[in-house]
Amino acid sequence: MRVDAQRNRDHLLAVAGPVIAEQGIDVSMRDIARRAGVGLATLLRHFPTREALLEGLLHASFGDLTTRASELETAHTAEDALVSWVRDCVAWTTEYRGVTVLMAAAI
């Protein structure tokens, strides 16, 4: 993927997470594009469906959680690491509440 295309994709994901957290899982793709400052076509080029966008959000956020777990593994005692990890997971669940509901429904 070209650097500018990756930058656009990352920006869309960075905007989509908070928009979904604010407005819920049923927020329109048009609203997400508007908040990102791009046209709907740009959003749909990267994420042709709502499910593709949610999948992208999950991959990105799980990557962040995995990175955080690796950092905790070496930086803290096991007890401190576990407490920090649980707090991070709760914060993630709160931020992406609509996404977690969708995930639970899919299981």
Secondary structure, 3 states (H helix, E strand, C coil): CCHHHHHHHHHHHHHHHHHHHHHCCCCCHHHHHHHHCCCHHHHHHHCCCHHHHHHHHHHHHHHHHHHHHHHHHHHCCHHHHHHHHHHHHHHHHHHCHHHHHHHHHHC
